[in-house]
Amino acid sequence: MSATTADEYVRAIVEVAARDASIGRVVREICALDEAVRDSALELVSAHLRTRGAAADVLECVRALRRQDVARAIAARLGPPG
C-alpha cells in the first residue's frame, strides 16, 4: 500500500466514522489496541467478512487498519476512545 493509498484509506475511514457514531466508536477502539492485539482481532474480522462475501474494498479497509501507520493516523484524527 503506497502512502497515497494509506492517506486515502485514512480519509475514507475517518469520513465514515464521522457519519456514523457507532462506527466511530468501534474504529477508535480498534485503533487504540496494541498492534499485535489489533492485528489478531482484525484477522478474525477479515475471516468473518470473507465468509459473508464482503466486498473487496471492505476487506482492503480492514487490511489497512492492521497497519500501524494507518491506525495511528486515524487515532490522531478521531481522538481516543471514550
PDB file of N, CA, C and O in Angstrom:
ATOM      1  N   MET A   1       0.863  -1.175   0.000  1.00  0.00           N
ATOM      2  CA  MET A   1       0.000   0.000   0.000  1.00  0.00           C
ATOM      3  C   MET A   1       0.903   1.228   0.000  1.00  0.00           C
ATOM      4  O   MET A   1       1.755   1.364   0.878  1.00  0.00           O
ATOM      5  N   SER A   2       0.733   2.110  -0.955  1.00  0.00           N
ATOM      6  CA  SER A   2       1.539   3.320  -1.030  1.00  0.00           C
ATOM      7  C   SER A   2       1.045   4.336  -0.008  1.00  0.00           C
ATOM      8  O   SER A   2      -0.050   4.205   0.538  1.00  0.00           O
ATOM      9  N   ALA A   3       1.872   5.352   0.243  1.00  0.00           N
ATOM     10  CA  ALA A   3       1.487   6.392   1.202  1.00  0.00           C
ATOM     11  C   ALA A   3       0.211   7.084   0.758  1.00  0.00           C
ATOM     12  O   ALA A   3      -0.649   7.395   1.582  1.00  0.00           O
ATOM     13  N   THR A   4       0.082   7.324  -0.537  1.00  0.00           N
ATOM     14  CA  THR A   4      -1.130   7.964  -1.046  1.00  0.00           C
ATOM     15  C   THR A   4      -2.343   7.088  -0.760  1.00  0.00           C
ATOM     16  O   THR A   4      -3.375   7.582  -0.304  1.00  0.00           O
ATOM     17  N   THR A   5      -2.224   5.803  -1.023  1.00  0.00           N
ATOM     18  CA  THR A   5      -3.329   4.895  -0.760  1.00  0.00           C
ATOM     19  C   THR A   5      -3.648   4.861   0.725  1.00  0.00           C
ATOM     20  O   THR A   5      -4.819   4.866   1.105  1.00  0.00           O
ATOM     21  N   ALA A   6      -2.627   4.827   1.568  1.00  0.00           N
ATOM     22  CA  ALA A   6      -2.845   4.850   3.017  1.00  0.00           C
ATOM     23  C   ALA A   6      -3.594   6.119   3.405  1.00  0.00           C
ATOM     24  O   ALA A   6      -4.531   6.069   4.202  1.00  0.00           O
ATOM     25  N   ASP A   7      -3.189   7.247   2.850  1.00  0.00           N
ATOM     26  CA  ASP A   7      -3.875   8.512   3.143  1.00  0.00           C
ATOM     27  C   ASP A   7      -5.330   8.469   2.695  1.00  0.00           C
ATOM     28  O   ASP A   7      -6.213   8.988   3.377  1.00  0.00           O
ATOM     29  N   GLU A   8      -5.571   7.852   1.555  1.00  0.00           N
ATOM     30  CA  GLU A   8      -6.944   7.731   1.054  1.00  0.00           C
ATOM     31  C   GLU A   8      -7.786   6.864   1.991  1.00  0.00           C
ATOM     32  O   GLU A   8      -8.942   7.185   2.266  1.00  0.00           O
ATOM     33  N   TYR A   9      -7.204   5.767   2.480  1.00  0.00           N
ATOM     34  CA  TYR A   9      -7.937   4.923   3.421  1.00  0.00           C
ATOM     35  C   TYR A   9      -8.201   5.648   4.726  1.00  0.00           C
ATOM     36  O   TYR A   9      -9.293   5.548   5.284  1.00  0.00           O
ATOM     37  N   VAL A  10      -7.216   6.373   5.212  1.00  0.00           N
ATOM     38  CA  VAL A  10      -7.416   7.139   6.445  1.00  0.00           C
ATOM     39  C   VAL A  10      -8.563   8.117   6.251  1.00  0.00           C
ATOM     40  O   VAL A  10      -9.467   8.194   7.083  1.00  0.00           O
ATOM     41  N   ARG A  11      -8.529   8.856   5.167  1.00  0.00           N
ATOM     42  CA  ARG A  11      -9.584   9.844   4.895  1.00  0.00           C
ATOM     43  C   ARG A  11     -10.949   9.169   4.792  1.00  0.00           C
ATOM     44  O   ARG A  11     -11.921   9.650   5.375  1.00  0.00           O
ATOM     45  N   ALA A  12     -11.033   8.068   4.060  1.00  0.00           N
ATOM     46  CA  ALA A  12     -12.316   7.379   3.882  1.00  0.00           C
ATOM     47  C   ALA A  12     -12.843   6.822   5.201  1.00  0.00           C
ATOM     48  O   ALA A  12     -14.027   6.965   5.503  1.00  0.00           O
ATOM     49  N   ILE A  13     -11.985   6.198   5.978  1.00  0.00           N
ATOM     50  CA  ILE A  13     -12.411   5.616   7.261  1.00  0.00           C
ATOM     51  C   ILE A  13     -12.845   6.705   8.224  1.00  0.00           C
ATOM     52  O   ILE A  13     -13.844   6.544   8.925  1.00  0.00           O
ATOM     53  N   VAL A  14     -12.120   7.801   8.271  1.00  0.00           N
ATOM     54  CA  VAL A  14     -12.484   8.917   9.150  1.00  0.00           C
ATOM     55  C   VAL A  14     -13.815   9.522   8.705  1.00  0.00           C
ATOM     56  O   VAL A  14     -14.642   9.871   9.547  1.00  0.00           O
ATOM     57  N   GLU A  15     -14.031   9.651   7.406  1.00  0.00           N
ATOM     58  CA  GLU A  15     -15.306  10.197   6.915  1.00  0.00           C
ATOM     59  C   GLU A  15     -16.480   9.302   7.308  1.00  0.00           C
ATOM     60  O   GLU A  15     -17.522   9.799   7.736  1.00  0.00           O
ATOM     61  N   VAL A  16     -16.320   7.996   7.166  1.00  0.00           N
ATOM     62  CA  VAL A  16     -17.389   7.065   7.549  1.00  0.00           C
ATOM     63  C   VAL A  16     -17.621   7.131   9.051  1.00  0.00           C
ATOM     64  O   VAL A  16     -18.765   7.145   9.506  1.00  0.00           O
ATOM     65  N   ALA A  17     -16.548   7.171   9.817  1.00  0.00           N
ATOM     66  CA  ALA A  17     -16.663   7.248  11.276  1.00  0.00           C
ATOM     67  C   ALA A  17     -17.373   8.535  11.705  1.00  0.00           C
ATOM     68  O   ALA A  17     -18.121   8.535  12.683  1.00  0.00           O
ATOM     69  N   ALA A  18     -17.143   9.616  10.984  1.00  0.00           N
ATOM     70  CA  ALA A  18     -17.791  10.882  11.314  1.00  0.00           C
ATOM     71  C   ALA A  18     -19.291  10.847  11.011  1.00  0.00           C
ATOM     72  O   ALA A  18     -20.074  11.520  11.680  1.00  0.00           O
ATOM     73  N   ARG A  19     -19.690  10.069  10.010  1.00  0.00           N
ATOM     74  CA  ARG A  19     -21.109   9.980   9.638  1.00  0.00           C
ATOM     75  C   ARG A  19     -21.896   9.031  10.530  1.00  0.00           C
ATOM     76  O   ARG A  19     -23.108   9.184  10.683  1.00  0.00           O
ATOM     77  N   ASP A  20     -21.216   8.048  11.122  1.00  0.00           N
ATOM     78  CA  ASP A  20     -21.910   7.043  11.926  1.00  0.00           C
ATOM     79  C   ASP A  20     -21.175   6.877  13.256  1.00  0.00           C
ATOM     80  O   ASP A  20     -20.072   6.332  13.299  1.00  0.00           O
ATOM     81  N   ALA A  21     -21.788   7.346  14.328  1.00  0.00           N
ATOM     82  CA  ALA A  21     -21.145   7.327  15.641  1.00  0.00           C
ATOM     83  C   ALA A  21     -20.782   5.927  16.102  1.00  0.00           C
ATOM     84  O   ALA A  21     -19.759   5.742  16.763  1.00  0.00           O
ATOM     85  N   SER A  22     -21.605   4.929  15.765  1.00  0.00           N
ATOM     86  CA  SER A  22     -21.294   3.566  16.200  1.00  0.00           C
ATOM     87  C   SER A  22     -20.034   3.050  15.506  1.00  0.00           C
ATOM     88  O   SER A  22     -19.228   2.355  16.126  1.00  0.00           O
ATOM     89  N   ILE A  23     -19.861   3.378  14.244  1.00  0.00           N
ATOM     90  CA  ILE A  23     -18.642   3.001  13.532  1.00  0.00           C
ATOM     91  C   ILE A  23     -17.467   3.769  14.116  1.00  0.00           C
ATOM     92  O   ILE A  23     -16.386   3.208  14.296  1.00  0.00           O
ATOM     93  N   GLY A  24     -17.667   5.022  14.407  1.00  0.00           N
ATOM     94  CA  GLY A  24     -16.610   5.839  15.005  1.00  0.00           C
ATOM     95  C   GLY A  24     -16.104   5.248  16.311  1.00  0.00           C
ATOM     96  O   GLY A  24     -14.897   5.202  16.549  1.00  0.00           O
ATOM     97  N   ARG A  25     -17.030   4.792  17.164  1.00  0.00           N
ATOM     98  CA  ARG A  25     -16.628   4.183  18.447  1.00  0.00           C
ATOM     99  C   ARG A  25     -15.794   2.935  18.217  1.00  0.00           C
ATOM    100  O   ARG A  25     -14.764   2.744  18.864  1.00  0.00           O
ATOM    101  N   VAL A  26     -16.232   2.086  17.300  1.00  0.00           N
ATOM    102  CA  VAL A  26     -15.515   0.833  17.027  1.00  0.00           C
ATOM    103  C   VAL A  26     -14.131   1.127  16.443  1.00  0.00           C
ATOM    104  O   VAL A  26     -13.144   0.522  16.861  1.00  0.00           O
ATOM    105  N   VAL A  27     -14.054   2.036  15.498  1.00  0.00           N
ATOM    106  CA  VAL A  27     -12.768   2.367  14.877  1.00  0.00           C
ATOM    107  C   VAL A  27     -11.815   2.950  15.919  1.00  0.00           C
ATOM    108  O   VAL A  27     -10.630   2.618  15.922  1.00  0.00           O
ATOM    109  N   ARG A  28     -12.314   3.809  16.800  1.00  0.00           N
ATOM    110  CA  ARG A  28     -11.462   4.355  17.868  1.00  0.00           C
ATOM    111  C   ARG A  28     -10.912   3.236  18.750  1.00  0.00           C
ATOM    112  O   ARG A  28      -9.727   3.222  19.081  1.00  0.00           O
ATOM    113  N   GLU A  29     -11.775   2.309  19.122  1.00  0.00           N
ATOM    114  CA  GLU A  29     -11.347   1.183  19.971  1.00  0.00           C
ATOM    115  C   GLU A  29     -10.311   0.328  19.245  1.00  0.00           C
ATOM    116  O   GLU A  29      -9.304  -0.062  19.837  1.00  0.00           O
ATOM    117  N   ILE A  30     -10.550   0.037  17.981  1.00  0.00           N
ATOM    118  CA  ILE A  30      -9.612  -0.782  17.204  1.00  0.00           C
ATOM    119  C   ILE A  30      -8.253  -0.093  17.102  1.00  0.00           C
ATOM    120  O   ILE A  30      -7.215  -0.722  17.309  1.00  0.00           O
ATOM    121  N   CYS A  31      -8.264   1.177  16.788  1.00  0.00           N
ATOM    122  CA  CYS A  31      -7.006   1.900  16.600  1.00  0.00           C
ATOM    123  C   CYS A  31      -6.245   2.082  17.911  1.00  0.00           C
ATOM    124  O   CYS A  31      -5.032   2.291  17.894  1.00  0.00           O
ATOM    125  N   ALA A  32      -6.935   2.008  19.039  1.00  0.00           N
ATOM    126  CA  ALA A  32      -6.282   2.160  20.344  1.00  0.00           C
ATOM    127  C   ALA A  32      -5.634   0.860  20.820  1.00  0.00           C
ATOM    128  O   ALA A  32      -4.851   0.879  21.769  1.00  0.00           O
ATOM    129  N   LEU A  33      -5.944  -0.258  20.182  1.00  0.00           N
ATOM    130  CA  LEU A  33      -5.378  -1.542  20.598  1.00  0.00           C
ATOM    131  C   LEU A  33      -3.884  -1.605  20.311  1.00  0.00           C
ATOM    132  O   LEU A  33      -3.386  -0.969  19.383  1.00  0.00           O
ATOM    133  N   ASP A  34      -3.182  -2.386  21.126  1.00  0.00           N
ATOM    134  CA  ASP A  34      -1.793  -2.707  20.858  1.00  0.00           C
ATOM    135  C   ASP A  34      -1.711  -3.325  19.461  1.00  0.00           C
ATOM    136  O   ASP A  34      -2.634  -4.020  19.036  1.00  0.00           O
ATOM    137  N   GLU A  35      -0.631  -3.079  18.759  1.00  0.00           N
ATOM    138  CA  GLU A  35      -0.521  -3.528  17.367  1.00  0.00           C
ATOM    139  C   GLU A  35      -0.753  -5.033  17.203  1.00  0.00           C
ATOM    140  O   GLU A  35      -1.463  -5.447  16.287  1.00  0.00           O
ATOM    141  N   ALA A  36      -0.175  -5.840  18.061  1.00  0.00           N
ATOM    142  CA  ALA A  36      -0.333  -7.298  17.931  1.00  0.00           C
ATOM    143  C   ALA A  36      -1.773  -7.720  18.200  1.00  0.00           C
ATOM    144  O   ALA A  36      -2.300  -8.601  17.520  1.00  0.00           O
ATOM    145  N   VAL A  37      -2.407  -7.100  19.178  1.00  0.00           N
ATOM    146  CA  VAL A  37      -3.803  -7.416  19.502  1.00  0.00           C
ATOM    147  C   VAL A  37      -4.707  -6.970  18.369  1.00  0.00           C
ATOM    148  O   VAL A  37      -5.611  -7.699  17.960  1.00  0.00           O
ATOM    149  N   ARG A  38      -4.457  -5.754  17.857  1.00  0.00           N
ATOM    150  CA  ARG A  38      -5.259  -5.240  16.736  1.00  0.00           C
ATOM    151  C   ARG A  38      -5.124  -6.159  15.525  1.00  0.00           C
ATOM    152  O   ARG A  38      -6.115  -6.467  14.863  1.00  0.00           O
ATOM    153  N   ASP A  39      -3.905  -6.593  15.235  1.00  0.00           N
ATOM    154  CA  ASP A  39      -3.666  -7.462  14.098  1.00  0.00           C
ATOM    155  C   ASP A  39      -4.449  -8.769  14.231  1.00  0.00           C
ATOM    156  O   ASP A  39      -5.081  -9.221  13.277  1.00  0.00           O
ATOM    157  N   SER A  40      -4.404  -9.365  15.408  1.00  0.00           N
ATOM    158  CA  SER A  40      -5.134 -10.630  15.636  1.00  0.00           C
ATOM    159  C   SER A  40      -6.639 -10.428  15.533  1.00  0.00           C
ATOM    160  O   SER A  40      -7.337 -11.225  14.906  1.00  0.00           O
ATOM    161  N   ALA A  41      -7.131  -9.368  16.147  1.00  0.00           N
ATOM    162  CA  ALA A  41      -8.567  -9.101  16.114  1.00  0.00           C
ATOM    163  C   ALA A  41      -9.052  -8.848  14.689  1.00  0.00           C
ATOM    164  O   ALA A  41     -10.110  -9.337  14.290  1.00  0.00           O
ATOM    165  N   LEU A  42      -8.283  -8.091  13.933  1.00  0.00           N
ATOM    166  CA  LEU A  42      -8.696  -7.788  12.565  1.00  0.00           C
ATOM    167  C   LEU A  42      -8.554  -8.989  11.639  1.00  0.00           C
ATOM    168  O   LEU A  42      -9.251  -9.072  10.627  1.00  0.00           O
ATOM    169  N   GLU A  43      -7.674  -9.910  11.967  1.00  0.00           N
ATOM    170  CA  GLU A  43      -7.600 -11.158  11.192  1.00  0.00           C
ATOM    171  C   GLU A  43      -8.896 -11.940  11.363  1.00  0.00           C
ATOM    172  O   GLU A  43      -9.415 -12.504  10.400  1.00  0.00           O
ATOM    173  N   LEU A  44      -9.419 -11.975  12.583  1.00  0.00           N
ATOM    174  CA  LEU A  44     -10.702 -12.640  12.829  1.00  0.00           C
ATOM    175  C   LEU A  44     -11.839 -11.926  12.102  1.00  0.00           C
ATOM    176  O   LEU A  44     -12.704 -12.568  11.506  1.00  0.00           O
ATOM    177  N   VAL A  45     -11.831 -10.614  12.153  1.00  0.00           N
ATOM    178  CA  VAL A  45     -12.860  -9.833  11.454  1.00  0.00           C
ATOM    179  C   VAL A  45     -12.789 -10.117   9.949  1.00  0.00           C
ATOM    180  O   VAL A  45     -13.820 -10.312   9.304  1.00  0.00           O
ATOM    181  N   SER A  46     -11.587 -10.142   9.398  1.00  0.00           N
ATOM    182  CA  SER A  46     -11.420 -10.424   7.967  1.00  0.00           C
ATOM    183  C   SER A  46     -11.951 -11.799   7.600  1.00  0.00           C
ATOM    184  O   SER A  46     -12.635 -11.960   6.590  1.00  0.00           O
ATOM    185  N   ALA A  47     -11.634 -12.783   8.420  1.00  0.00           N
ATOM    186  CA  ALA A  47     -12.109 -14.145   8.152  1.00  0.00           C
ATOM    187  C   ALA A  47     -13.630 -14.189   8.160  1.00  0.00           C
ATOM    188  O   ALA A  47     -14.245 -14.819   7.299  1.00  0.00           O
ATOM    189  N   HIS A  48     -14.227 -13.526   9.125  1.00  0.00           N
ATOM    190  CA  HIS A  48     -15.697 -13.482   9.195  1.00  0.00           C
ATOM    191  C   HIS A  48     -16.280 -12.795   7.962  1.00  0.00           C
ATOM    192  O   HIS A  48     -17.232 -13.290   7.360  1.00  0.00           O
ATOM    193  N   LEU A  49     -15.703 -11.656   7.594  1.00  0.00           N
ATOM    194  CA  LEU A  49     -16.211 -10.916   6.433  1.00  0.00           C
ATOM    195  C   LEU A  49     -16.074 -11.720   5.145  1.00  0.00           C
ATOM    196  O   LEU A  49     -16.956 -11.676   4.287  1.00  0.00           O
ATOM    197  N   ARG A  50     -14.974 -12.452   5.009  1.00  0.00           N
ATOM    198  CA  ARG A  50     -14.801 -13.277   3.807  1.00  0.00           C
ATOM    199  C   ARG A  50     -15.885 -14.345   3.717  1.00  0.00           C
ATOM    200  O   ARG A  50     -16.363 -14.646   2.624  1.00  0.00           O
ATOM    201  N   THR A  51     -16.281 -14.927   4.862  1.00  0.00           N
ATOM    202  CA  THR A  51     -17.341 -15.946   4.830  1.00  0.00           C
ATOM    203  C   THR A  51     -18.682 -15.333   4.468  1.00  0.00           C
ATOM    204  O   THR A  51     -19.585 -16.031   4.006  1.00  0.00           O
ATOM    205  N   ARG A  52     -18.814 -14.043   4.674  1.00  0.00           N
ATOM    206  CA  ARG A  52     -20.058 -13.333   4.347  1.00  0.00           C
ATOM    207  C   ARG A  52     -20.034 -12.711   2.960  1.00  0.00           C
ATOM    208  O   ARG A  52     -20.992 -12.059   2.546  1.00  0.00           O
ATOM    209  N   GLY A  53     -18.925 -12.919   2.239  1.00  0.00           N
ATOM    210  CA  GLY A  53     -18.839 -12.380   0.879  1.00  0.00           C
ATOM    211  C   GLY A  53     -18.684 -10.877   0.828  1.00  0.00           C
ATOM    212  O   GLY A  53     -19.205 -10.225  -0.077  1.00  0.00           O
ATOM    213  N   ALA A  54     -17.971 -10.322   1.795  1.00  0.00           N
ATOM    214  CA  ALA A  54     -17.774  -8.866   1.834  1.00  0.00           C
ATOM    215  C   ALA A  54     -17.058  -8.391   0.577  1.00  0.00           C
ATOM    216  O   ALA A  54     -16.262  -9.116  -0.020  1.00  0.00           O
ATOM    217  N   ALA A  55     -17.357  -7.177   0.197  1.00  0.00           N
ATOM    218  CA  ALA A  55     -16.740  -6.568  -0.983  1.00  0.00           C
ATOM    219  C   ALA A  55     -15.239  -6.399  -0.768  1.00  0.00           C
ATOM    220  O   ALA A  55     -14.773  -6.250   0.362  1.00  0.00           O
ATOM    221  N   ALA A  56     -14.505  -6.424  -1.853  1.00  0.00           N
ATOM    222  CA  ALA A  56     -13.049  -6.311  -1.801  1.00  0.00           C
ATOM    223  C   ALA A  56     -12.600  -5.023  -1.131  1.00  0.00           C
ATOM    224  O   ALA A  56     -11.603  -5.022  -0.409  1.00  0.00           O
ATOM    225  N   ASP A  57     -13.327  -3.911  -1.359  1.00  0.00           N
ATOM    226  CA  ASP A  57     -12.909  -2.648  -0.747  1.00  0.00           C
ATOM    227  C   ASP A  57     -13.088  -2.672   0.773  1.00  0.00           C
ATOM    228  O   ASP A  57     -12.320  -2.032   1.491  1.00  0.00           O
ATOM    229  N   VAL A  58     -14.074  -3.390   1.262  1.00  0.00           N
ATOM    230  CA  VAL A  58     -14.264  -3.529   2.715  1.00  0.00           C
ATOM    231  C   VAL A  58     -13.095  -4.308   3.304  1.00  0.00           C
ATOM    232  O   VAL A  58     -12.536  -3.922   4.330  1.00  0.00           O
ATOM    233  N   LEU A  59     -12.732  -5.402   2.652  1.00  0.00           N
ATOM    234  CA  LEU A  59     -11.600  -6.207   3.132  1.00  0.00           C
ATOM    235  C   LEU A  59     -10.299  -5.416   3.070  1.00  0.00           C
ATOM    236  O   LEU A  59      -9.439  -5.572   3.938  1.00  0.00           O
ATOM    237  N   GLU A  60     -10.148  -4.584   2.073  1.00  0.00           N
ATOM    238  CA  GLU A  60      -8.944  -3.753   1.967  1.00  0.00           C
ATOM    239  C   GLU A  60      -8.894  -2.722   3.093  1.00  0.00           C
ATOM    240  O   GLU A  60      -7.816  -2.432   3.611  1.00  0.00           O
ATOM    241  N   CYS A  61     -10.033  -2.170   3.475  1.00  0.00           N
ATOM    242  CA  CYS A  61     -10.074  -1.229   4.605  1.00  0.00           C
ATOM    243  C   CYS A  61      -9.670  -1.925   5.906  1.00  0.00           C
ATOM    244  O   CYS A  61      -8.948  -1.355   6.724  1.00  0.00           O
ATOM    245  N   VAL A  62     -10.135  -3.147   6.090  1.00  0.00           N
ATOM    246  CA  VAL A  62      -9.753  -3.906   7.286  1.00  0.00           C
ATOM    247  C   VAL A  62      -8.249  -4.171   7.259  1.00  0.00           C
ATOM    248  O   VAL A  62      -7.582  -4.059   8.287  1.00  0.00           O
ATOM    249  N   ARG A  63      -7.712  -4.523   6.086  1.00  0.00           N
ATOM    250  CA  ARG A  63      -6.262  -4.727   5.966  1.00  0.00           C
ATOM    251  C   ARG A  63      -5.514  -3.438   6.281  1.00  0.00           C
ATOM    252  O   ARG A  63      -4.470  -3.466   6.932  1.00  0.00           O
ATOM    253  N   ALA A  64      -6.040  -2.322   5.825  1.00  0.00           N
ATOM    254  CA  ALA A  64      -5.388  -1.036   6.091  1.00  0.00           C
ATOM    255  C   ALA A  64      -5.356  -0.737   7.585  1.00  0.00           C
ATOM    256  O   ALA A  64      -4.369  -0.196   8.084  1.00  0.00           O
ATOM    257  N   LEU A  65      -6.415  -1.078   8.301  1.00  0.00           N
ATOM    258  CA  LEU A  65      -6.450  -0.842   9.749  1.00  0.00           C
ATOM    259  C   LEU A  65      -5.397  -1.654  10.493  1.00  0.00           C
ATOM    260  O   LEU A  65      -5.031  -1.301  11.614  1.00  0.00           O
ATOM    261  N   ARG A  66      -4.911  -2.720   9.899  1.00  0.00           N
ATOM    262  CA  ARG A  66      -3.879  -3.539  10.534  1.00  0.00           C
ATOM    263  C   ARG A  66      -2.521  -2.841  10.509  1.00  0.00           C
ATOM    264  O   ARG A  66      -1.631  -3.197  11.280  1.00  0.00           O
ATOM    265  N   ARG A  67      -2.355  -1.868   9.646  1.00  0.00           N
ATOM    266  CA  ARG A  67      -1.080  -1.149   9.546  1.00  0.00           C
ATOM    267  C   ARG A  67      -0.964  -0.121  10.661  1.00  0.00           C
ATOM    268  O   ARG A  67      -1.894   0.644  10.917  1.00  0.00           O
ATOM    269  N   GLN A  68       0.177  -0.113  11.314  1.00  0.00           N
ATOM    270  CA  GLN A  68       0.405   0.805  12.424  1.00  0.00           C
ATOM    271  C   GLN A  68       0.304   2.262  11.986  1.00  0.00           C
ATOM    272  O   GLN A  68      -0.286   3.075  12.697  1.00  0.00           O
ATOM    273  N   ASP A  69       0.870   2.606  10.830  1.00  0.00           N
ATOM    274  CA  ASP A  69       0.821   3.996  10.381  1.00  0.00           C
ATOM    275  C   ASP A  69      -0.608   4.450  10.110  1.00  0.00           C
ATOM    276  O   ASP A  69      -0.962   5.592  10.402  1.00  0.00           O
ATOM    277  N   VAL A  70      -1.420   3.574   9.560  1.00  0.00           N
ATOM    278  CA  VAL A  70      -2.822   3.915   9.292  1.00  0.00           C
ATOM    279  C   VAL A  70      -3.589   4.054  10.602  1.00  0.00           C
ATOM    280  O   VAL A  70      -4.334   5.016  10.788  1.00  0.00           O
ATOM    281  N   ALA A  71      -3.409   3.100  11.508  1.00  0.00           N
ATOM    282  CA  ALA A  71      -4.113   3.157  12.800  1.00  0.00           C
ATOM    283  C   ALA A  71      -3.728   4.414  13.575  1.00  0.00           C
ATOM    284  O   ALA A  71      -4.589   5.063  14.169  1.00  0.00           O
ATOM    285  N   ARG A  72      -2.457   4.758  13.574  1.00  0.00           N
ATOM    286  CA  ARG A  72      -2.021   5.984  14.276  1.00  0.00           C
ATOM    287  C   ARG A  72      -2.631   7.235  13.661  1.00  0.00           C
ATOM    288  O   ARG A  72      -3.077   8.133  14.375  1.00  0.00           O
ATOM    289  N   ALA A  73      -2.648   7.290  12.337  1.00  0.00           N
ATOM    290  CA  ALA A  73      -3.221   8.464  11.667  1.00  0.00           C
ATOM    291  C   ALA A  73      -4.704   8.596  11.956  1.00  0.00           C
ATOM    292  O   ALA A  73      -5.196   9.701  12.188  1.00  0.00           O
ATOM    293  N   ILE A  74      -5.418   7.485  11.944  1.00  0.00           N
ATOM    294  CA  ILE A  74      -6.844   7.522  12.248  1.00  0.00           C
ATOM    295  C   ILE A  74      -7.069   7.926  13.696  1.00  0.00           C
ATOM    296  O   ILE A  74      -7.929   8.759  13.981  1.00  0.00           O
ATOM    297  N   ALA A  75      -6.304   7.343  14.614  1.00  0.00           N
ATOM    298  CA  ALA A  75      -6.431   7.686  16.040  1.00  0.00           C
ATOM    299  C   ALA A  75      -6.161   9.168  16.273  1.00  0.00           C
ATOM    300  O   ALA A  75      -6.833   9.804  17.085  1.00  0.00           O
ATOM    301  N   ALA A  76      -5.187   9.713  15.569  1.00  0.00           N
ATOM    302  CA  ALA A  76      -4.874  11.141  15.714  1.00  0.00           C
ATOM    303  C   ALA A  76      -6.037  12.003  15.243  1.00  0.00           C
ATOM    304  O   ALA A  76      -6.320  13.045  15.834  1.00  0.00           O
ATOM    305  N   ARG A  77      -6.707  11.577  14.190  1.00  0.00           N
ATOM    306  CA  ARG A  77      -7.822  12.358  13.652  1.00  0.00           C
ATOM    307  C   ARG A  77      -9.110  12.185  14.450  1.00  0.00           C
ATOM    308  O   ARG A  77      -9.876  13.136  14.605  1.00  0.00           O
ATOM    309  N   LEU A  78      -9.354  10.968  14.962  1.00  0.00           N
ATOM    310  CA  LEU A  78     -10.612  10.703  15.687  1.00  0.00           C
ATOM    311  C   LEU A  78     -10.514  10.950  17.180  1.00  0.00           C
ATOM    312  O   LEU A  78     -11.523  11.199  17.840  1.00  0.00           O
ATOM    313  N   GLY A  79      -9.305  10.882  17.714  1.00  0.00           N
ATOM    314  CA  GLY A  79      -9.134  11.037  19.150  1.00  0.00           C
ATOM    315  C   GLY A  79      -9.255   9.691  19.857  1.00  0.00           C
ATOM    316  O   GLY A  79      -9.547   8.673  19.230  1.00  0.00           O
ATOM    317  N   PRO A  80      -9.027   9.698  21.167  1.00  0.00           N
ATOM    318  CA  PRO A  80      -9.033   8.441  21.930  1.00  0.00           C
ATOM    319  C   PRO A  80     -10.455   7.897  22.095  1.00  0.00           C
ATOM    320  O   PRO A  80     -11.437   8.630  21.979  1.00  0.00           O
ATOM    321  N   PRO A  81     -10.538   6.582  22.371  1.00  0.00           N
ATOM    322  CA  PRO A  81     -11.871   6.005  22.631  1.00  0.00           C
ATOM    323  C   PRO A  81     -12.438   6.611  23.896  1.00  0.00           C
ATOM    324  O   PRO A  81     -11.701   7.058  24.774  1.00  0.00           O
ATOM    325  N   GLY A  82     -13.723   6.620  23.975  1.00  0.00           N
ATOM    326  CA  GLY A  82     -14.284   7.224  25.169  1.00  0.00           C
ATOM    327  C   GLY A  82     -15.665   6.897  25.322  1.00  0.00           C
ATOM    328  O   GLY A  82     -16.299   7.329  26.285  1.00  0.00           O
TER     329      GLY A  82
END
